[in-house]
């Protein structure tokens, strides 16, 4: 009997070890699926002039090739060529980066934070990316510099011509650019005729975009058929008065028969300077199902009736109040409630395709806003107004908005604000 128990125990231990091994292999591949070489606070380790962490990663991959096959996305930085770094990178410095990326054959998404100001780097970047046959999604973003003598600053050296020369031959589906800046000779940038409408890219997302409409027009000539477009303008560009919804509609019109979603953040620091009305909407975009725009870019003459001409097959409308300087507490008030309620009810009455409305509204709830919040609470509460619209159009249309900033939370902010001011003897 004892012998049988011993044999059964060994058999059970053997089975458990097999399960643990399989679980370890599976969990390791899952954990290694998305590799982010982050240092925290928006900083990433550089693949070039590699640090100890990068060398350790390369060693780990070499000893366990199975991990490498599970890696689908990779985020890293490139070195900035600021004087305080001592020297610019040279070709030998890229050897480990080349070896590392060729050891990750299944990577589909890469996010690079540069350091793009050193032009010879672009040749190396292009060669790296071309070696990755499964790459479908690519993001370039700016990086922050910090030295002992100076506080962190943003290294904005990302320019459209460099980017497009790098990606024009890649089999990408998605391109994200964060921090594009204007190049002094951008007017000379033209896409060669043989490359026009040849790129397989279907998704372009531009964050903190600092270029001109002409530069964007050139970029949009690249994709064969764009399906998704997101546009967030830089703060300096918002003051340029070069941009309006009509400008973007015109630039996007070459892709009007393929675009399924368009997202546009606030374009101006002032109220709309170019009315968005029946002559400048997206009605000529038959496949457009999702549209994001800012109320700041909608002229006062845009009635709910006119808004229903935005797009004939619209299913998801996003009203984005977001401003870089934070939207004021009164931005969503009774007028906005009435407009949205009528807009939604018209969609229901007309049997429109609209099924979902999002409100993006995130006013500041910092302690210093206590006085403003107190005044707002005495007038009206934005989320109460949103609740009214939601209850009136449910279940025909789903209305979604940011979580309530509760009145109890704001009372706490007001109390903290009073204590803060009282500390200076001014309350």
N, C-alpha and C positions, 0 to 999 in steps of 0.2 A: 504493500500500500504506500509505504514511504517512497519507494522507487517510482511508483506511478505519479505521486504528487510532485516528485522532483522533476520528472520528465515533463509533466504538464506545466510546471512553473517555468522551466527553461523555454518551452514552446511559447508560453505567454510573453515572456521577456523578449524573445526573438521577434514576435509579432509587434509588440509595443515599439521596439527599436526601429522596425521598418516603418511604422506609422510616423514616429518622431522624425525619422530621416526624410520621409516624403513631405511631412508638414514643414520641416525646416527649409527644404528646397523650394517649396511653394511660397512660403512666407518671405523668404529671402528675395525671390524674384519679384514678388509684389512690392516689397519695401524698396527695391532697386528700380522700380518702374520709372519713377520721376526723381532724377538726381539734380539737386539744386546746390551749387557750390557757394552757398550764402555765408557771409560773415555777419549778417544782421544789419539793421539800419539802412537797408537798400544797397549794401555793398556786397560784391561777389569776389571770390578768389579768381585770379587770372590764370588762364591756361598757358599763357606765354610768360617767360621769366618765372616758371612755375615754383610755387611754394611747397613746403613739406606736405601739406594736405593733398595737393594734386599728385605728388609723387606717391603718396600712400594709396590714393584711389587707383592709380595705374598699377601698383603692385597687387592690390586686391583683385583687380580684374584679371591680371595675368595668372594668379593662383586659382581663380575660380571663373573660368570662361563662361560658365552657365549664367552667372549674374549679368554679364555683358549683354547676352541675348535678350534678357528681360527688360533692359533699359529702353524706354520709349521717348523720354524727354530729358533734355539737359540744359541747365542754366549756368552761365559763367560770365566772366568779364574778360576784357583785353586791357593791356596796360596803357595808361595815358602817357604821352611823351612830354610831360611837364618837366622843366629843368630840375626840380627837386628829386626826380626819380633817378637822376644820375646819367642815364643813357637810354637810347631807344633800343628796341629789340632788333635782333639780327636774325637771319635765316636759321642758324643753328638753334636759336631760342624757340623756334616753332617745331622742332623735331619731336619733343615729347607730346605737344598738342596734336600733331599729326598721328603719332602712334596711338594716343589715347582715343581719338575719335574713330580711327580705323578699327579699333578694338570694340566699338559699339555699333555693330552693323544694322541693328533694328531701330535706331533712333528715328523718330518721325517728327519731333518738334525740338527746335533749338532756340534758345533765347540768349542773345549776346548783349552785354552791357559794355560799351566802349568808352573811351579811347579810340575814336575813329579818325583822329586828326592826322595821324601819321600815314600818308597815302600809300607807301609800299605795303602796309598791312593789308590793304584791300585785296591785293593779289593773293596773299596767303589765305585770307578768309575765303575767297572764291574757290581756291583749290581744295580747301578743307570741305566746303559745302558740296562741291561737285562729286566728291568721293563718297557721299552718303546717299545711296540709291533709294532709301525709303523716306527721305526727308520730304515732308509735305507742309509743314508749318514753320515759319521763321519770324522771329521778333528781334529788332534792333532797338536798343534804348540807351539813353545817356547814363553817365556815371558821375558820382560825386567824388571830388578830390578833397583830401585833407592833409595838411602838413603841420609840422610843429609850430611854424611861424604864422600860419593862416588858418582860419576856421574853414569848415567844409564849403566848397563851392561847386557849382554844377559845370561839368565839362560838356559844353554843347558844340559838338563838331560833327554832327550827323547831317549829311547833305544828300538830297534826292539823286543827283547824277551818280554819285558813288554807289548808292544803294542799288539803283537800277542796273548799272553795269555788272554788279555782283550777282543779281538774282535773275536777270533776263533769260538765262539759259537753263534755269533750274525747273524741275517738275513740281513746283509748289502749288498748293491750293490756298494757302493763307499767308498774308504778309501784314505784320504789325510794326508800326514805326512810332516811337515815342521820343519827341524832342527834336524833330526836324527843324533846322534853322535855315535862314535865307543866305544863299551864296551870292556874292557880289556880281558874278557873271552868269547868274542863272538864266538870263534872257538868251544866252547863247546855246542853252541845252535844248536839243531837239532829238526826238527818237527817229532812228533811221527807218525808212519806209518798209524795209523787209521785216522789221520787228513789230510793226503796228498790228495790234489785235492778234498776237501770236501766243501770249503767255497764258498758261492754264490756270492762273490765279483767279479764284472766284470770290475771295474775301479780302478786303483791304480795310485796315483799321488804323486811323491816324490820330495820335494823342499828342496834345501840346504842339500842334502844327504851326510852324512859324514862317511858312513860305507864302508865295503869291498865288492867286487864281491861275495865272498862266502856267506856273510850275505844276500845279495840280492837274491842269488840263493835259499836260504832257504825260504825267504819270498814268492817267486814266486811259491813255491811248494804248497802253501795253496789253491789258487783259483781253482775251477773246470775248468773254461774256461774264461780266461781274454780277454776282448774286447778292453779296452783302457788303455794305459800306457804312463805316462809322467814322465820324469826324468831330474832333474836339480841338478847338482853336487855342493858340497860345494867348496869354493875357495881353502881350504887346500887340498881337495881330487883331485882337478885339477892338483895340483903339484905332486901328488903321482905316476903318470905314470902307475897306475893300470887299467885305463879305456880307452876303445876305442870302436868304433862302432862295431867292430868284437866281442869284449867281450860281449856287450849288446845283439847283435844278437844271440849269443850262449845261453845266459841266458834266452832269451825270446822264444827260439825255441820250448819249450814244449807247448807253446800256439800259435804256428804258424797257426793252423787251425781255431782259433777263433778271433785273434787280428784284429781289424778294424782300429785302429789309434795308432800311435807311435810318441811321441814327445821327442826329445833328444836335450838338450842344449849343448853348447861347453864343451868338455870333457877334453881338455888339454890347458895349458897356452901357449904351443908352437904349431907350425903347426903340422898337423897330424903325429903321430909317428907310426901309424898302418894303411896302405892304405886301404881305403874302395873301393873295386873294385868288379869285377864279382864274386869272390870267397867268398865275405863277404857282400852280400847285402841281401835284404829282399824278393828276388824273390820267396822263398819257403813259403811265407805267402799269400795264395790265396785270403783271404778276406780283406787284407790291402788296405784301400782306402785313408788314410790320413797319411802323413809322414812329420815330422819336423826334420831337421838336420842342423848342423852348417857347413858352408863352411870350417871352421878351421879344421874339422875332415875329410874332403875329400882330399885325396891325389891329387897331380897335375895330376896324370895319369887317374883320373876319367873324362873321356871325356863325352860329351853329349850322345854318343852312349852307353857307359857303364851305364850311369845314368838311361837309359830307362830300365835297368834290375833290378832297385831297387825293384820294385814290379809290378807284372803283371796286377793288376787291380787298380792301383793308380789313384785317381781322383783329389786329392788335395795335392800339394807339397808346403811345407813351407821352405823357405831358411832363416834361422835365424842367423843374424850376431851379435846378442846380446852378449856382454861380461860384466862381473861384473865391470871391470875397464873401461867400455865404449869403444865401437869399434871406431877405428880411422876413420877420414873423408875419407881417400882414400881406405877404405876396399871394397867399391863397386865402381869399376873403369871400364875401358874399357874392360879389360879381363873378368870381371864378366858379363858385358853386352853381350859380344860376346858369352860366354858360355851359358848364359840363353836363348839368342835368338835362338841359334842352338838347344838347348834342346827343346824349345817350338815348333819350326818349324818341328823338327823330329816327335814330338807327333802328329802334325797335318797331316803330310804326311803319317804316318803309321796308322792313324785312331785309335790312342791310347785312352784309357779311360780318360786321363788327361783333366780336365776342368778348373782348377783354380790353380794359382801360387801366393803365398804370399811372399813378401820380408819384413823381419823385420829388419829395419835399423834405429838406433836411436843414432847417434853420439852426443857427448856433445855440447850443444849450450850455455854454460855458458860464462860470460864476459871474463874470463881468457883465453878462446880459440880464442880470436879475431885474433891473429897472424896466428894461424893454419888455421882458416876459410879464412882469406885474401889470403893465399897461395893457398888454395883449389879453391877459386873462379877464380884465375888466370889460373889454370890448367884445371879443368873440374868440372862440377856440377853433383853430383851423381844422383839427381832426373831428370835431363835432360836425362841421359842415361836410366833410368828406363822408362821415357816417350817414348823413342824410341822403346823399347821392347814392351811396352803396345800397341802402335799404330800398330806395325808390326804383332802382333798375334791376335788382336781383329778382328772379334767377336768369333773366334774359341776357344780361351782360355782367361779367365778373369785374368788379372794381377792386383794384389792389393798390395799396399805398404803404408808405413806411410806417413802422410801428408807432403807435401813439407816444408822444412825449407826455407822460401823465401829469396831471395838475399837481399831484402829490410830489412828484419829482421836482417840478418847477417851484413849488412852495419851498422845498429844501434849498434850491438854488437862490431863491429870493432871500431866505434867512441867511445863507452864507454870504450873499452880496451885502446885506445889511451889516453883518459882522465885519466884512472886509472894509466897507466904507467907514463904519464906526471906528475902526482901528486908526483911521486917519483923522478922526474928529470932524467928518464932513456930513454925517448922516443926520 
